[in-house]
Amino acid sequence: MEGFEVAGRRFRTEADYRAALRDQAKIEEIKTQINMEQPGEVITLYAEMEAGKYRFETAVGNDFDDEIYELAQDYKRQGYDCNSKLPTGKKNFLRGRRKADGQTKTASDKKAGGTGIGEQKRTSKKKSRDAERKELSLDAYDKNMQKEILYELKKREKRRRLTVVICSVIAVACFGYFGVYYYFSDRTQVNYENLAQLKGSTALASGTSTGVTIHYTEEEEIELKVLEEYQTLYSKNRSLIGWLKIDDTNIDYPVMQTSNNEYYLDHNYSQEYDKNGSLFLDKDCDVVHRSTNLIIYGHHMKSGKMFGNLNRYSSEDYCKQHSTIQFDTIYEKGTYEVMYVFRSRIYNEDEVVFKYYQFLDAASEKEFNSNMQEMAELSLYDTGVTAVYGDELLTLSTCDSSEETAGLLG
């Protein structure tokens, strides 16, 4: 749908429109509690927003956040802090004083097209300054002073030129960075579109073995067959472990797995350097001797590539519209329902706290239920979906900010 508008912002879907209405209602509630003309209250509000007390879902909330930031900074520059409070009527007093200090045009002046007293004074002062500048010339100083003045002027000119050069270099570097960024972004888009076309093709797999032999121990040897639709892709890169797809989103990518979790942070399926990286399965996850929880990692790219749009699941309405996830391993197909949507962070080793990224296998029903309870408490909302011991789980993980990670458990 189109045509939804809130606070001057237009939204394409009804879900986003409703989210914007929620943001607007929250903003109106805040404004009833805060006096925007009181520096202390505004600065305190900004600190609370920084601390995460108020969270917004759309650009309407972001606009309000920017407004409070600019107002708080303005108050701080004037010397106010969170304890500052203007006395009642102070603003009116200041306005009245400014009006008394300067004189404006009278009604007769305006009708006649003449200037008022205040404007005549400003014109007179301007003429005086212009006259002073004309009188001040280099010849008005002695020779030593002239040398000092010329030396200082040369120094200023050198600084100006150096500043221009530095700014130019920075500008070129910035344009270069964005050029490289969008080059990789466009290349990634084209590459993955081509890979999506190869999915289901057996053209390159003909004449090659589609069976895989896995040696777990000297005694245990398993022979598996790669699904027909992934045979061509697997023949091109044996690190392929599966394919992840969420309908009506840009998430439609191959999933890789290696013996470490570093390589595919900055390499694509074709094993080329790529800032977008690839989606990859945690090295300790096992798709054959099935781990309780498979964790797939991907970058949160500003372009929306990889897991760049995963944060849209912070909206419950969006989740309802995209509640299923398709993850096929190269050996079998799988469909998952979204169960928990949460934010967490990477903790220090010595911190005793639930770390979702360490939940791979549950040794008992009690351990499984404990992990489910921890994730339920982290979840942003209740999806109504639950799991029991023995169910197969899938977690999508991405960096949502410099400290936070966003998780989606299905």
C-alpha positions in Angstrom: 0.0 0.0 0.0 1.0 3.6 -0.5 -0.1 7.0 0.7 0.4 6.6 4.5 1.8 9.8 6.0 2.8 10.7 9.6 4.5 13.9 10.6 5.5 14.7 7.1 7.0 11.2 6.5 5.4 8.8 3.9 5.4 5.1 4.5 4.9 2.4 1.9 3.3 -0.3 4.0 0.5 -0.4 6.6 2.9 -2.0 9.1 5.4 0.8 8.8 2.6 3.3 9.0 1.3 1.8 12.2 4.8 1.8 13.7 5.1 5.5 12.8 1.8 6.2 14.6 3.1 4.4 17.7 6.2 6.6 17.5 4.1 9.7 17.2 1.9 8.8 20.1 5.0 8.1 22.2 6.5 11.5 21.2 3.3 13.3 22.1 3.3 11.6 25.5 6.9 12.7 26.1 6.0 16.3 25.2 3.2 16.4 27.8 5.7 15.5 30.4 8.6 17.7 29.3 8.8 21.5 29.1 10.9 22.2 26.0 11.7 25.7 27.2 13.4 24.4 30.3 17.1 23.5 29.6 17.4 21.0 32.5 14.4 19.0 31.4 15.5 18.8 27.8 19.1 17.8 28.7 17.8 15.2 31.0 15.4 13.9 28.3 18.3 13.6 25.9 20.4 11.6 28.4 17.5 9.2 28.9 17.1 8.7 25.2 20.8 8.0 24.9 20.5 5.4 27.7 17.7 3.7 25.7 14.8 4.6 27.9 12.8 5.6 24.8 13.0 3.5 21.6 11.5 4.3 18.3 10.7 2.2 15.3 10.6 4.6 12.4 12.0 7.8 10.9 9.4 9.8 12.8 11.1 8.8 16.1 14.5 9.5 14.6 13.5 13.0 13.6 12.3 13.7 17.2 15.6 12.2 18.5 17.6 14.6 16.2 15.4 17.5 17.4 16.1 16.8 21.1 19.8 16.3 20.4 20.1 19.7 18.7 18.1 21.5 21.4 20.1 19.9 24.2 23.4 20.8 22.6 22.2 24.4 22.1 21.3 24.6 25.8 24.7 23.1 26.8 26.5 25.7 24.7 24.7 28.3 26.7 26.1 26.9 29.9 23.1 25.0 31.1 23.1 21.5 32.6 20.5 18.9 33.7 19.9 20.8 36.9 19.3 24.2 35.2 15.9 25.8 35.4 14.8 29.1 33.9 12.6 31.2 36.2 9.0 31.7 35.0 8.7 34.6 32.6 12.4 34.9 31.8 12.0 34.3 28.1 9.2 37.0 27.9 11.5 39.4 29.8 14.3 38.8 27.4 12.1 39.4 24.4 10.7 42.6 25.8 14.3 43.8 26.5 15.4 43.2 22.9 12.4 45.1 21.6 13.1 48.1 23.9 16.8 48.2 22.9 16.3 48.5 19.2 13.8 50.9 17.4 11.8 49.8 14.4 10.1 51.5 11.5 7.1 53.6 12.3 3.8 53.2 10.4 4.4 56.5 8.6 8.0 55.4 7.7 6.6 52.2 6.1 4.0 54.0 4.1 6.4 56.6 2.8 9.0 53.9 2.0 11.6 55.6 4.2 13.9 54.1 6.8 13.4 54.1 10.6 15.9 55.3 13.2 17.3 51.9 13.9 18.0 51.3 10.2 19.7 54.7 9.8 22.0 53.9 12.7 23.0 50.5 11.2 23.7 52.2 7.8 25.8 54.9 9.5 27.9 52.4 11.4 28.5 50.4 8.2 29.7 53.5 6.4 32.0 54.3 9.4 33.5 50.8 9.3 34.0 51.0 5.5 35.8 54.4 5.9 38.1 53.0 8.6 39.0 50.1 6.3 40.0 52.4 3.5 42.1 54.6 5.8 44.0 51.5 7.1 46.6 50.6 4.5 50.1 49.1 4.7 51.7 52.5 4.3 50.2 53.6 7.6 52.7 51.4 9.5 56.5 51.6 9.8 58.8 49.3 7.8 59.3 46.8 10.7 55.6 46.5 11.3 55.0 46.1 7.5 57.4 43.2 7.5 55.5 41.6 10.4 52.2 42.1 8.7 53.4 40.6 5.5 55.0 37.6 7.3 51.7 37.0 9.1 49.7 37.2 5.9 52.0 34.7 4.2 51.6 32.3 7.2 47.8 32.6 7.0 47.9 32.0 3.3 50.1 28.9 3.7 47.7 27.6 6.4 44.7 28.2 4.2 46.3 26.4 1.3 47.3 23.5 3.5 43.7 23.3 4.9 42.4 23.2 1.3 44.8 20.4 0.4 43.9 18.4 3.5 40.2 18.8 2.9 40.6 17.8 -0.7 42.5 14.7 0.2 39.9 13.8 2.8 37.1 14.4 0.2 38.8 12.2 -2.3 39.4 9.5 0.3 35.7 9.6 1.3 34.5 9.4 -2.3 37.0 6.6 -2.9 35.6 4.7 0.2 32.0 5.1 -1.0 33.0 4.2 -4.5 34.7 0.9 -3.2 31.7 0.3 -0.9 29.1 0.6 -3.7 31.4 -1.3 -6.1 31.4 -4.3 -3.7 27.7 -3.9 -3.0 26.8 -3.9 -6.7 29.2 -6.8 -7.4 27.7 -8.8 -4.5 24.2 -8.2 -5.8 25.1 -9.4 -9.3 27.1 -12.4 -8.0 24.2 -13.6 -5.8 21.6 -13.1 -8.4 23.8 -15.4 -10.7 24.1 -17.9 -7.8 20.4 -18.0 -7.3 20.0 -18.9 -11.0 22.5 -21.7 -10.5 20.5 -23.1 -7.6 18.5 -26.0 -9.1 20.9 -26.4 -12.1 22.9 -29.5 -12.6 24.8 -28.3 -15.6 28.2 -28.0 -13.9 27.6 -31.0 -11.7 27.3 -33.6 -14.5 30.1 -36.1 -14.5 31.1 -35.2 -10.9 30.4 -37.1 -7.8 27.4 -35.9 -5.9 28.1 -38.1 -2.9 30.0 -36.9 0.2 31.8 -39.2 2.6 32.3 -37.9 6.1 34.7 -39.5 8.5 33.8 -38.7 12.1 36.0 -41.3 13.7 38.0 -44.3 12.5 34.9 -46.4 13.2 32.2 -44.1 11.9 32.0 -43.3 8.2 28.8 -41.7 6.7 28.0 -41.3 3.1 25.6 -38.5 2.2 24.1 -37.3 -1.1 24.0 -33.6 -1.9 20.5 -32.5 -2.9 20.1 -32.2 -6.7 19.4 -28.4 -6.7 22.7 -27.7 -4.8 25.0 -30.0 -6.8 26.2 -27.3 -9.2 26.9 -24.8 -6.4 28.6 -27.4 -4.3 30.8 -28.5 -7.1 32.0 -24.8 -7.4 32.7 -24.4 -3.7 32.9 -27.3 -1.3 32.5 -24.9 1.7 28.8 -24.6 0.8 26.7 -26.0 3.6 23.2 -24.7 2.7 20.9 -21.9 1.5 18.9 -19.4 3.5 15.8 -17.7 2.2 13.1 -15.5 3.7 10.2 -14.7 1.3 9.6 -11.1 0.3 13.0 -10.0 1.6 16.5 -9.6 0.2 17.7 -12.6 2.2 18.3 -15.3 -0.4 21.9 -16.4 0.0 24.1 -19.4 0.1 25.5 -20.3 3.6 29.1 -21.3 4.0 31.0 -23.2 6.7 34.7 -23.6 7.3 36.9 -24.7 10.3 37.0 -21.1 11.5 34.6 -18.2 11.8 36.9 -15.6 10.3 37.3 -16.4 6.6 33.8 -15.6 5.4 33.7 -12.3 7.3 35.3 -10.7 4.3 35.1 -13.3 1.5 32.2 -14.1 -0.8 31.1 -17.5 -2.2 33.6 -17.2 -5.0 36.4 -16.8 -2.4 37.1 -13.2 -3.5 37.7 -10.4 -1.0 34.4 -8.8 -0.3 33.5 -6.3 2.5 30.0 -7.8 2.5 31.4 -11.2 3.4 29.0 -14.2 3.3 26.5 -15.8 5.5 28.2 -18.6 7.4 27.3 -21.4 9.8 29.2 -21.5 13.1 32.2 -23.8 12.8 31.0 -25.9 15.8 27.5 -26.6 14.4 26.9 -30.0 12.9 24.2 -30.5 10.2 24.7 -34.3 10.0 24.8 -35.2 13.7 22.3 -32.4 14.1 23.2 -29.7 16.6 20.2 -28.6 18.7 20.7 -25.0 17.5 22.3 -24.0 14.2 23.7 -20.4 14.3 24.1 -18.5 11.1 26.1 -15.2 11.1 26.0 -12.3 8.6 27.1 -8.7 8.5 24.6 -5.9 9.2 25.3 -3.9 6.0 24.0 -0.4 5.6 23.1 -1.2 2.0 20.7 -3.9 3.3 22.8 -6.7 2.0 23.4 -9.9 4.0 21.5 -9.4 7.4 21.3 -5.6 6.9 17.4 -5.7 7.1 17.2 -8.2 9.9 16.5 -5.4 12.4 13.1 -5.0 10.7 12.0 -7.9 12.9 12.0 -5.4 15.8 8.5 -4.7 14.5 5.9 -7.3 15.6 3.8 -6.6 12.5 6.8 -7.2 10.2 7.5 -10.5 12.0 3.9 -11.6 11.5 4.3 -11.0 7.7 7.6 -12.8 7.5 7.2 -15.5 10.2 8.8 -18.4 8.3 12.4 -19.0 7.3 13.6 -21.5 4.8 17.0 -23.0 5.5 18.1 -26.0 3.5 21.3 -27.8 4.2 22.9 -29.3 1.2 21.5 -32.7 2.3 18.0 -31.8 3.4 15.3 -29.1 3.3 14.1 -27.3 6.4 11.4 -24.7 7.3 11.4 -22.8 10.6 8.9 -20.5 12.4 10.2 -17.4 14.1 10.0 -17.9 17.8 12.1 -15.2 19.6 13.4 -11.8 18.4 16.0 -10.3 20.7 19.0 -8.0 21.2 22.0 -9.0 23.2 25.8 -8.4 23.1 29.1 -10.2 23.1 30.1 -10.7 26.8 33.5 -11.1 28.4 34.5 -14.7 29.1 34.4 -14.2 32.9 30.9 -12.7 32.9 28.3 -15.1 34.2 25.3 -14.4 32.0 23.3 -16.1 29.2 25.3 -16.1 26.0 23.0 -17.1 23.1 25.9 -17.6 20.8 27.2 -20.5 23.0 23.9 -22.4 22.9 24.6 -25.1 20.3 23.7 -28.3 21.9 21.4 -29.1 24.9 22.6 -32.2 26.8 19.3 -32.6 28.6 15.7 -31.4 28.6 16.4 -29.3 31.7 19.3 -27.5 29.9 17.1 -27.0 26.8 14.2 -25.5 28.8 16.6 -23.2 30.6 18.0 -21.8 27.3 14.4 -21.3 26.0 13.5 -19.4 29.1 16.5 -17.1 28.8 15.7 -16.3 25.2 12.0 -15.8 26.0 13.0 -13.1 28.6 15.2 -11.4 26.0 12.5 -11.5 23.3 11.1 -8.1 22.2 7.6 -9.6 22.0 5.7 -12.9 22.2 5.2 -14.6 18.9 3.1 -17.4 20.4 5.6 -20.0 19.0 7.3 -22.4 21.5 9.7 -25.3 21.3 10.1 -28.6 23.2 13.2 -30.7 23.8 14.1 -32.5 20.6 13.0 -29.7 18.2 15.6 -28.4 15.8 16.4 -24.7 16.2 17.9 -22.1 13.9 19.4 -18.7 15.0 20.2 -15.8 12.7 22.8 -13.5 14.3 24.1 -10.1 13.2 25.8 -7.0 14.7 23.1 -4.3 15.2 25.5 -1.7 16.5 29.1 -1.4 17.8 28.1 -3.2 21.0 24.8 -4.9 20.3 24.0 -8.0 18.4 20.5 -8.9 17.1 19.3 -12.5 17.2 16.4 -14.2 15.5 15.5 -17.7 16.8 13.3 -20.0 14.7 
